[in-house]
Amino acid sequence: MTLSEIAKNKAPIEMLYHWEKTSPNKIYLRQPINDQWQEHTWHDVGQQVRKLTQGLFDLGFKKGDKIAIISKNCAQWIMTDLALQLGGFISVPLYFDQTPESFKYILEHSDAKALFVGKLDAPIWNRLKDNVPEGMSKIGFSFHGSDGDCDRTAQMDHDWMTIVNASQPFSKSPIPDDLDPWTIVYTSGTTGHPKGAVHCYRAPRFVGCRTIEIFKTSPEDKGLSFLPLAHVAERLLVATNSLYAGMEISFVQSQDTFQRDLCSVQPTIFFSVPRLWKKFQGGVLEKLPQSKLDTLLKIPVIKGLVAKKLRKALGLGNARMVVSGAAPLSGALLSWYKKLGIEILEGYGVTENFAYGFIGRVGESKQGTVGTAMPGCGYRLTDSGEVLFKSPTLMLHYYKDEEKTKEAIDSEGYLHTGDLGEEDEQGFLKIAGRIKETFKTEKGEFVAPAPIEEKLAAFKDFEQICLGGLGLKQPVVVATLSDIAQNKPRHHLENKITEHIKLININLLNHEKIAGVIVSNEDWQPDTGLVTPTLKVKRNMIEKRYAKLMEEAVESDIKVLWEANSN
């Protein structure tokens, strides 16, 4: 029997039963603590999961209770999630890097009965801790050691490992029904309050065997989990996929050890986001300037060796499937990586359909697209180009929000994503931006920012980019600089930026031509309110913060404006 046949129609927790029985001694989770790898076999994981489940019942929690998790990715996150599935609880994963207001709102709105507080830097927890609703039980993950994490034992009502050590293993192996609620995943909140997408077990059941077929995953694969597990993409591509494929998962000790940990693991499957791809590129070019790299890659005898060495140095020496999501990558960046022998596959999905939409296939990707449809995702494009989905991966509804649910899912059962798409004859989809992000200039002419931002992203010194201009004579760019660019002379950058904008403007319509560029004085992190926890730009907040500078850029002859430092 093939792996996809074994996985067919099984819930994630059923795959745990399978692996703890058939591969008890195989390593599943690897957690670095104090520079040492702690390894957990499928048997170890199964026992700790069963003990934690029994411990939760002993504490008085009941099947169907909502229980939240806030933590950076770690082995205990995965085991906690599995324990909640085993007990029939409903998980509410939370982004660790979010505003205190959103944190409090989700805990209250979700009706969570308890909160697992995991691997967090001290400043993050100190910023959030006062927003935990009074009376909510807090269960702390075990101390993670010298990785920026803080010991919060005294601030918790219960300790994860203490519960596990004191409990007997839960002896039953229940199988959830398709429509049993599994998890409530809150949107990252680009505008307004986050919405809670309620997913039931039919979603992972539908996805499981299909991801094995699409990604060709097996127990021989290795993954590195570092993007937020509160996001459906990481939950699908790494956490859920690992259970169905029996794939080994490693975690990162801290931000400072990220590159070292990645190089140590050398994953076969790697999922990241555009900002990190830019940082990887910057790290290479800091040691090996582009001109020298170009020269080396033109020499037939050594170009293969150079590319192989760079792939290994990046931590991608064994990577056979490399995926990027959340936002589009520029064609220039994709081409740069391809010269190193790294084919980055772009994918597309949304919270509400459990990220099960489109993805590029190895050896069959097409630059500028998010690949072709995943089997059974039930997509279609409206006459206006909006992407719709209808499949078993769709959420049941938004939690406690019937009105928003009706706005999102029409009478025929199609989810309206709000994304504009263009499909070619081969079935490759290009995302042309958000319907609501299209803005009108002063003359009432529409500008779609996404295609222009893609052209802007080809400039290596830009890191984060937002094109705005609602009600202005012409659009204006607001951007942050890469780490390397921040150390370059201003006059040099201004000249390079101006040249880049001139080249882009040549191929833009008159009302789309960029009037100027504003350089931000800081990176846009979630705590600034300018991006979501998944680093998606909050266009309305960018335009609000930079309104005066954007007006100045349009009215003056200065092509590059620098935001003044607040200190």
C-alpha positions as CSV (number, residue, x, y, z in Angstrom):
1,M,0.0,0.0,0.0
2,T,1.4,3.4,-1.0
3,L,1.8,6.2,1.5
4,S,-1.0,8.3,-0.2
5,E,-3.3,5.3,0.1
6,I,-2.5,4.9,3.8
7,A,-3.1,8.7,4.3
8,K,-6.4,8.8,2.3
9,N,-9.3,10.2,4.3
10,K,-7.4,10.1,7.6
11,A,-7.4,13.0,10.1
12,P,-4.0,14.2,11.3
13,I,-4.4,12.5,14.6
14,E,-5.0,9.2,12.9
15,M,-1.6,9.6,11.2
16,L,0.0,9.9,14.6
17,Y,-1.6,6.6,15.6
18,H,-0.1,5.1,12.4
19,W,3.5,6.4,12.9
20,E,3.7,5.6,16.6
21,K,2.7,2.0,15.7
22,T,4.7,1.5,12.6
23,S,7.8,3.7,13.1
24,P,8.1,4.2,16.9
25,N,11.9,4.7,16.9
26,K,12.1,7.1,13.9
27,I,12.9,10.7,14.8
28,Y,9.9,13.1,14.2
29,L,10.7,16.4,16.0
30,R,14.1,18.0,16.7
31,Q,14.4,20.9,19.1
32,P,17.6,22.9,19.7
33,I,18.1,23.9,23.3
34,N,21.3,25.5,24.6
35,D,23.0,24.5,21.3
36,Q,22.1,20.9,21.6
37,W,19.5,19.0,19.6
38,Q,16.8,17.3,21.6
39,E,15.2,14.6,19.4
40,H,11.7,13.1,19.9
41,T,10.8,9.8,18.2
42,W,7.2,9.0,17.1
43,H,6.8,6.9,20.2
44,D,8.1,9.8,22.5
45,V,5.7,12.2,20.8
46,G,2.8,9.8,21.1
47,Q,3.4,9.2,24.8
48,Q,3.8,12.9,25.6
49,V,0.7,13.8,23.6
50,R,-1.4,11.2,25.3
51,K,-0.2,12.3,28.8
52,L,-0.9,15.9,28.0
53,T,-4.4,15.1,26.8
54,Q,-5.2,13.1,30.0
55,G,-3.7,16.0,32.0
56,L,-6.0,18.5,30.4
57,F,-9.0,16.3,31.2
58,D,-7.8,15.9,34.8
59,L,-7.6,19.7,35.0
60,G,-11.3,19.8,34.2
61,F,-11.3,20.8,30.5
62,K,-13.9,19.1,28.3
63,K,-14.1,18.0,24.7
64,G,-15.1,20.9,22.5
65,D,-13.4,23.5,24.7
66,K,-11.4,26.1,22.8
67,I,-7.8,26.3,24.0
68,A,-5.3,28.9,22.6
69,I,-1.6,28.6,21.9
70,I,0.9,31.4,21.7
71,S,4.4,30.5,21.0
72,K,7.2,30.6,18.5
73,N,7.6,27.3,16.6
74,C,8.9,24.4,18.7
75,A,8.4,20.7,19.4
76,Q,6.0,21.4,22.2
77,W,3.8,23.5,19.9
78,I,3.3,20.5,17.6
79,M,2.7,18.1,20.5
80,T,0.2,20.5,22.2
81,D,-1.7,20.8,18.9
82,L,-1.8,17.0,18.6
83,A,-3.0,16.7,22.3
84,L,-5.8,19.1,21.6
85,Q,-6.8,17.0,18.6
86,L,-6.6,13.7,20.6
87,G,-8.9,15.2,23.3
88,G,-11.4,16.7,20.9
89,F,-10.5,20.2,22.0
90,I,-10.5,23.1,19.5
91,S,-7.2,24.8,19.0
92,V,-6.9,28.6,18.6
93,P,-3.3,29.4,17.4
94,L,-2.2,32.9,18.0
95,Y,0.6,35.0,16.3
96,F,3.3,35.7,18.9
97,D,4.2,38.9,17.1
98,Q,0.9,41.0,17.2
99,T,-0.5,43.9,19.0
100,P,-1.8,43.5,22.6
101,E,-5.2,44.7,21.4
102,S,-5.5,41.9,18.8
103,F,-4.2,39.4,21.3
104,K,-6.9,40.3,23.9
105,Y,-9.6,40.5,21.3
106,I,-8.9,36.9,20.0
107,L,-8.7,35.4,23.4
108,E,-12.1,36.9,24.4
109,H,-13.8,36.5,21.0
110,S,-12.8,32.8,20.6
111,D,-14.2,31.9,24.1
112,A,-10.9,30.2,24.9
113,K,-10.9,28.4,28.2
114,A,-7.1,28.2,28.5
115,L,-3.9,29.6,27.0
116,F,-0.7,27.7,26.3
117,V,2.2,30.2,26.7
118,G,5.2,28.8,24.9
119,K,8.6,29.8,23.5
120,L,8.6,33.6,23.6
121,D,11.2,36.3,24.0
122,A,10.8,38.2,27.3
123,P,9.8,41.5,25.7
124,I,7.0,39.8,23.7
125,W,5.4,38.2,26.7
126,N,5.8,41.3,28.9
127,R,4.0,43.3,26.2
128,L,1.1,40.8,26.0
129,K,0.7,39.3,29.5
130,D,-1.6,41.9,31.0
131,N,-4.1,41.3,28.2
132,V,-4.9,37.7,29.2
133,P,-8.5,37.8,30.4
134,E,-8.9,37.5,34.1
135,G,-9.4,33.9,35.3
136,M,-8.1,32.3,32.1
137,S,-5.8,29.3,32.9
138,K,-2.2,29.7,31.6
139,I,-0.1,26.7,30.9
140,G,3.6,27.4,30.3
141,F,5.8,25.4,28.0
142,S,9.0,24.1,29.5
143,F,11.9,26.6,29.7
144,H,13.9,26.7,26.5
145,G,17.2,27.9,27.8
146,S,19.5,30.5,26.5
147,D,17.8,31.4,23.2
148,G,16.3,34.7,24.2
149,D,13.4,32.9,25.9
150,C,12.4,33.8,29.4
151,D,11.5,31.6,32.4
152,R,7.8,32.3,33.1
153,T,7.2,29.5,35.6
154,A,6.0,31.9,38.3
155,Q,3.6,33.6,36.0
156,M,1.9,30.4,34.9
157,D,-0.9,28.4,36.6
158,H,0.5,25.1,35.3
159,D,3.7,23.8,33.7
160,W,3.5,21.7,30.5
161,M,6.1,19.1,31.6
162,T,4.8,18.9,35.1
163,I,1.4,18.0,33.7
164,V,2.9,15.4,31.4
165,N,5.0,13.8,34.1
166,A,2.1,13.6,36.5
167,S,-0.4,12.1,34.0
168,Q,-1.1,8.6,32.7
169,P,-1.3,8.2,28.9
170,F,-4.8,8.8,27.5
171,S,-5.6,5.2,26.4
172,K,-8.2,5.8,23.7
173,S,-7.6,6.6,20.0
174,P,-10.7,8.4,18.9
175,I,-11.4,9.3,15.2
176,P,-13.0,12.7,14.7
177,D,-15.9,13.2,12.3
178,D,-15.5,15.3,9.2
179,L,-17.6,18.2,10.5
180,D,-16.1,18.2,14.0
181,P,-14.4,21.6,14.6
182,W,-10.6,21.2,14.5
183,T,-9.2,24.7,14.8
184,I,-10.1,28.4,14.6
185,V,-7.5,30.3,12.6
186,Y,-7.8,34.1,12.9
187,T,-6.9,36.2,9.9
188,S,-3.9,38.4,10.3
189,G,-6.1,41.5,10.2
190,T,-5.0,43.6,7.2
191,T,-8.1,45.8,8.0
192,G,-10.2,45.8,11.2
193,H,-10.5,43.0,13.8
194,P,-9.2,39.6,12.9
195,K,-11.9,37.1,11.8
196,G,-11.9,33.5,13.1
197,A,-12.1,30.9,10.3
198,V,-13.5,27.7,11.8
199,H,-11.9,24.7,10.1
200,C,-13.3,21.1,10.6
201,Y,-11.5,17.8,10.0
202,R,-12.7,17.4,6.5
203,A,-10.0,20.0,5.5
204,P,-6.9,18.1,6.5
205,R,-8.5,14.8,5.5
206,F,-9.0,16.1,2.0
207,V,-5.5,17.7,1.9
208,G,-3.4,14.8,3.4
209,C,-3.0,12.3,0.6
210,R,-3.1,15.1,-2.0
211,T,-0.1,16.9,-0.6
212,I,1.9,13.7,-0.6
213,E,1.1,13.3,-4.3
214,I,1.8,17.0,-5.2
215,F,5.0,17.4,-3.1
216,K,6.2,13.7,-3.4
217,T,6.9,13.8,0.3
218,S,8.0,10.7,2.3
219,P,9.5,9.8,5.7
220,E,12.9,10.5,4.1
221,D,12.2,14.2,3.9
222,K,13.3,16.9,6.3
223,G,11.7,20.2,7.0
224,L,12.6,23.3,9.1
225,S,9.6,25.0,10.8
226,F,10.1,28.7,11.5
227,L,7.3,30.7,9.9
228,P,4.3,31.1,12.3
229,L,2.4,28.0,12.9
230,A,-0.6,30.2,13.6
231,H,-0.7,30.8,9.8
232,V,-2.5,28.2,7.6
233,A,0.5,28.0,5.1
234,E,3.0,26.7,7.7
235,R,0.2,24.6,9.3
236,L,-0.5,22.9,5.9
237,L,3.0,22.7,4.3
238,V,5.0,21.8,7.3
239,A,2.9,20.7,10.4
240,T,0.1,18.8,8.6
241,N,2.3,17.6,5.7
242,S,4.8,16.2,8.2
243,L,2.1,14.0,9.8
244,Y,0.9,12.6,6.6
245,A,4.3,12.0,5.1
246,G,6.1,10.9,8.3
247,M,8.5,13.7,7.7
248,E,11.1,14.8,10.2
249,I,10.7,18.4,11.4
250,S,13.4,20.6,13.0
251,F,13.0,24.0,14.7
252,V,15.2,27.1,15.1
253,Q,16.7,27.9,18.5
254,S,16.6,31.7,18.0
255,Q,16.7,34.4,15.4
256,D,20.5,34.7,16.0
257,T,21.0,31.0,15.3
258,F,18.7,30.8,12.3
259,Q,21.3,30.4,9.6
260,R,23.4,28.0,11.7
261,D,20.4,25.8,12.4
262,L,19.3,25.9,8.8
263,C,22.7,24.9,7.6
264,S,22.8,22.1,10.2
265,V,19.5,20.7,9.1
266,Q,19.9,21.1,5.3
267,P,16.1,20.5,4.7
268,T,14.8,18.7,1.6
269,I,11.6,20.9,1.8
270,F,11.9,24.6,2.6
271,F,9.1,27.2,2.8
272,S,9.8,30.9,3.2
273,V,8.6,34.4,2.4
274,P,9.8,37.1,0.1
275,R,11.5,39.2,2.8
276,L,13.7,36.3,3.8
277,W,14.7,35.5,0.2
278,K,15.9,39.1,-0.1
279,K,17.9,38.8,3.1
280,F,19.5,35.6,1.9
281,Q,20.5,37.3,-1.3
282,G,21.9,40.3,0.6
283,G,23.9,37.9,2.8
284,V,25.5,36.3,-0.3
285,L,26.2,39.6,-2.0
286,E,27.8,41.0,1.1
287,K,30.5,38.4,0.9
288,L,30.5,37.9,-2.9
289,P,29.6,41.1,-4.9
290,Q,27.3,40.6,-7.8
291,S,30.0,41.4,-10.4
292,K,32.3,38.7,-9.1
293,L,29.4,36.2,-8.7
294,D,28.4,36.9,-12.3
295,T,32.0,36.3,-13.5
296,L,32.2,33.0,-11.6
297,L,28.9,31.7,-12.9
298,K,30.0,32.3,-16.5
299,I,33.0,30.0,-16.2
300,P,31.8,26.5,-17.4
301,V,34.4,24.6,-15.4
302,I,33.6,26.0,-12.0
303,K,30.0,27.5,-12.2
304,G,28.5,24.2,-10.9
305,L,30.8,24.0,-8.0
306,V,30.3,27.7,-7.0
307,A,26.5,27.3,-7.2
308,K,26.6,24.1,-5.1
309,K,28.8,25.7,-2.5
310,L,26.4,28.7,-2.2
311,R,23.4,26.4,-1.9
312,K,25.0,24.5,0.9
313,A,26.1,27.8,2.6
314,L,22.5,29.0,2.5
315,G,21.3,25.7,4.1
316,L,19.6,24.6,0.9
317,G,22.2,22.1,-0.4
318,N,19.7,19.2,-0.2
319,A,16.5,21.1,-0.9
320,R,14.4,19.5,-3.6
321,M,11.3,21.6,-3.1
322,V,11.6,25.3,-2.2
323,V,8.4,27.3,-1.8
324,S,7.6,31.0,-1.3
325,G,4.3,32.5,-0.3
326,A,2.4,35.4,1.4
327,A,3.5,37.9,-1.4
328,P,4.9,37.8,-4.9
329,L,8.6,37.6,-5.7
330,S,10.1,39.7,-8.4
331,G,11.2,38.1,-11.6
332,A,14.7,39.4,-11.0
333,L,15.0,37.7,-7.6
334,L,13.6,34.4,-9.0
335,S,16.1,34.5,-11.9
336,W,18.9,35.2,-9.4
337,Y,18.2,32.1,-7.4
338,K,17.7,30.0,-10.5
339,K,21.3,30.7,-11.5
340,L,22.3,29.1,-8.2
341,G,20.2,26.1,-9.0
342,I,17.4,27.0,-6.7
343,E,13.9,26.9,-8.3
344,I,11.6,28.8,-6.0
345,L,8.0,27.7,-6.4
346,E,5.4,30.3,-5.6
347,G,2.0,29.3,-4.1
348,Y,-1.3,30.9,-3.3
349,G,-4.1,30.1,-0.9
350,V,-6.0,31.9,1.8
351,T,-6.8,31.4,5.5
352,E,-10.4,30.5,4.6
353,N,-9.5,27.6,2.3
354,F,-6.6,26.3,4.5
355,A,-4.1,27.6,1.9
356,Y,-5.1,24.9,-0.5
357,G,-5.2,26.7,-3.9
358,F,-2.4,26.9,-6.4
359,I,1.3,26.0,-6.4
360,G,4.2,25.6,-8.8
361,R,5.5,22.1,-9.5
362,V,9.2,21.2,-9.5
363,G,10.5,21.6,-13.0
364,E,7.2,22.9,-14.3
365,S,7.0,26.4,-12.7
366,K,6.4,29.6,-14.6
367,Q,7.8,32.8,-13.5
368,G,5.3,35.5,-12.4
369,T,2.6,32.9,-11.6
370,V,1.6,31.0,-8.5
371,G,1.5,27.7,-10.4
372,T,-1.4,25.6,-11.3
373,A,-4.4,24.5,-9.2
374,M,-4.2,21.8,-6.6
375,P,-6.5,18.9,-7.3
376,G,-10.0,19.4,-6.2
377,C,-9.6,23.0,-5.0
378,G,-12.7,24.0,-7.0
379,Y,-11.5,27.4,-8.2
380,R,-13.0,29.6,-10.8
381,L,-12.6,33.2,-11.9
382,T,-15.5,35.7,-12.1
383,D,-15.9,38.0,-15.1
384,S,-14.1,40.7,-13.2
385,G,-11.2,38.3,-12.4
386,E,-11.9,37.6,-8.8
387,V,-10.6,34.2,-7.6
388,L,-13.2,31.9,-6.0
389,F,-12.8,28.6,-4.3
390,K,-15.2,25.8,-3.4
391,S,-13.8,22.6,-1.9
392,P,-13.8,20.5,1.3
393,T,-11.0,22.7,2.6
394,L,-13.2,25.7,3.0
395,M,-13.9,26.9,6.5
396,L,-17.3,26.2,8.0
397,H,-17.8,29.9,8.8
398,Y,-16.3,32.8,10.6
399,Y,-16.7,32.2,14.3
400,K,-19.6,34.3,15.8
401,D,-19.9,36.4,12.6
402,E,-22.8,35.3,10.3
403,E,-22.7,38.6,8.4
404,K,-19.1,38.3,7.4
405,T,-19.6,34.7,6.6
406,K,-22.3,35.5,4.1
407,E,-20.1,38.2,2.6
408,A,-17.3,35.7,2.1
409,I,-19.2,32.6,0.9
410,D,-22.0,33.0,-1.6
411,S,-25.2,31.1,-2.0
412,E,-23.5,28.5,-4.3
413,G,-20.9,27.8,-1.7
414,Y,-18.0,29.7,-3.3
415,L,-15.5,31.6,-1.2
416,H,-14.8,35.1,-2.6
417,T,-11.1,35.8,-1.9
418,G,-11.0,39.4,-2.9
419,D,-7.9,38.6,-5.0
420,L,-7.7,39.4,-8.7
421,G,-6.3,36.6,-10.9
422,E,-5.4,36.0,-14.5
423,E,-5.1,32.5,-15.9
424,D,-3.2,31.5,-19.0
425,E,-3.9,28.7,-21.5
426,Q,-1.8,26.2,-19.5
427,G,-3.7,26.9,-16.3
428,F,-1.0,29.0,-14.6
429,L,-2.5,31.7,-12.4
430,K,-1.1,35.2,-11.9
431,I,-2.3,37.2,-8.9
432,A,-2.9,40.8,-10.0
433,G,-3.6,42.2,-6.6
434,R,-6.5,42.8,-4.3
435,I,-9.8,44.3,-5.5
436,K,-9.9,46.7,-2.5
437,E,-6.2,47.8,-2.9
438,T,-6.8,49.3,-6.4
439,F,-6.9,53.1,-5.8
440,K,-8.0,56.2,-7.7
441,T,-5.7,59.1,-8.4
442,E,-6.8,62.7,-8.2
443,K,-8.2,62.5,-11.8
444,G,-10.3,59.4,-11.0
445,E,-8.1,56.9,-12.8
446,F,-7.5,53.5,-11.2
447,V,-4.0,52.2,-10.3
448,A,-3.4,48.5,-9.4
449,P,-0.3,48.5,-7.1
450,A,0.7,44.9,-7.2
451,P,2.2,44.7,-10.7
452,I,4.1,47.9,-10.2
453,E,5.4,46.8,-6.8
454,E,6.6,43.6,-8.5
455,K,8.7,45.8,-10.8
456,L,10.0,47.9,-7.9
457,A,11.1,44.7,-6.0
458,A,13.8,44.1,-8.7
459,F,15.8,46.9,-7.0
460,K,18.1,44.9,-4.6
461,D,18.3,47.7,-2.0
462,F,14.6,47.7,-1.3
463,E,13.2,45.4,1.3
464,Q,9.5,46.2,1.9
465,I,7.5,48.2,-0.6
466,C,4.2,49.9,-0.7
467,L,2.7,51.9,-3.6
468,G,0.1,54.4,-2.6
469,G,-1.6,57.6,-3.9
470,L,-5.3,57.6,-3.2
471,G,-6.5,61.1,-4.3
472,L,-3.0,62.3,-5.3
473,K,-1.9,63.5,-8.7
474,Q,0.5,60.5,-9.1
475,P,1.4,57.4,-7.2
476,V,4.2,57.4,-4.6
477,V,6.4,54.6,-3.3
478,V,7.2,54.0,0.3
479,A,10.0,51.5,1.0
480,T,12.4,50.2,3.6
481,L,16.0,49.4,2.8
482,S,17.9,46.2,3.1
483,D,20.6,45.8,5.8
484,I,23.4,46.3,3.2
485,A,21.7,49.4,1.7
486,Q,21.4,51.1,5.1
487,N,25.2,51.4,5.2
488,K,25.5,52.9,1.7
489,P,26.0,56.6,1.1
490,R,22.7,58.5,0.6
491,H,23.7,60.2,-2.6
492,H,24.6,56.9,-4.1
493,L,21.3,55.4,-3.1
494,E,19.3,58.4,-4.4
495,N,21.0,58.2,-7.8
496,K,20.3,54.4,-8.1
497,I,16.7,54.7,-6.9
498,T,16.0,57.6,-9.3
499,E,17.5,55.5,-12.2
500,H,15.3,52.5,-11.3
501,I,12.1,54.6,-11.1
502,K,12.9,56.2,-14.5
503,L,13.2,52.8,-16.1
504,I,9.9,51.6,-14.6
505,N,8.0,54.8,-15.5
506,I,8.9,54.2,-19.2
507,N,6.5,51.3,-19.4
508,L,3.7,52.7,-17.2
509,L,0.6,54.6,-18.2
510,N,0.7,58.3,-17.5
511,H,-1.6,58.1,-14.5
512,E,0.5,55.2,-13.1
513,K,3.9,56.9,-13.3
514,I,5.7,57.1,-9.9
515,A,6.2,60.7,-8.7
516,G,8.8,59.8,-6.0
517,V,10.1,57.5,-3.3
518,I,9.9,57.8,0.4
519,V,12.5,55.9,2.4
520,S,11.3,54.7,5.8
521,N,13.5,55.2,8.8
522,E,12.7,51.7,10.2
523,D,11.8,48.2,9.2
524,W,8.0,47.5,9.2
525,Q,7.5,45.0,12.0
526,P,4.0,43.9,13.2
527,D,4.3,46.0,16.4
528,T,4.5,49.1,14.3
529,G,1.0,48.5,13.0
530,L,2.2,48.8,9.4
531,V,2.3,45.1,8.6
532,T,0.4,42.0,9.7
533,P,2.0,39.2,11.7
534,T,2.7,37.5,8.4
535,L,4.4,40.8,7.1
536,K,1.6,41.7,4.7
537,V,1.6,45.4,4.2
538,K,-1.4,47.3,5.7
539,R,-1.7,49.8,2.9
540,N,-4.2,52.0,4.6
541,M,-1.9,52.4,7.6
542,I,1.2,53.1,5.4
543,E,-0.8,55.8,3.6
544,K,-1.9,57.3,6.9
545,R,1.6,57.4,8.4
546,Y,3.2,58.8,5.3
547,A,0.4,61.1,4.0
548,K,2.3,64.4,4.4
549,L,5.5,63.0,2.8
550,M,3.6,61.5,0.0
551,E,2.0,64.8,-0.8
552,E,5.4,66.5,-0.6
553,A,6.8,63.9,-3.0
554,V,4.1,64.7,-5.6
555,E,4.4,68.5,-5.3
556,S,8.2,68.8,-5.1
557,D,10.9,68.1,-7.6
558,I,12.7,65.9,-5.1
559,K,12.5,62.3,-6.3
560,V,13.8,60.6,-3.0
561,L,12.6,61.8,0.4
562,W,13.9,60.4,3.7
563,E,11.7,60.0,6.7
564,A,13.2,61.8,9.6
565,N,14.3,59.7,12.6
566,S,12.0,60.1,15.5
567,N,14.9,60.2,18.0
